[in-house]
Amino acid sequence: MAEVCPSCGEAFWNEKDVLKMEHKAKEIGIWGLGQKTKVATVGNSLAVRIPKRLANFLKLKQGVEVLIHPLGRNKLVIEETSKHS
């Protein structure tokens, strides 16, 4: 279980729990998929490039319709719309 700072809300995990989380992330294939990218302008919209490794993991292809919605102020969720039909 994490300890949470009452001032800023940051969570602190003990080493044993962190190792368990790392093992699980590696087991399900998501370890190391996080990458930095920049927001670009395309016409009058903003665009975010999804790195190839992450796109492959998510099985995203050019032309696939997705639903993007916020999960708080600093997180976005990307879901294929075909999974919502």
Secondary structure, DSSP 8 states (H G I E B T S, - for coil): --EE-TTT--EE--HHHHHHHHHHHHHTT-TT------EEEETTEEEE---HHHHHHHT--TT--EEEEESSTT-EEEEEGGGG-
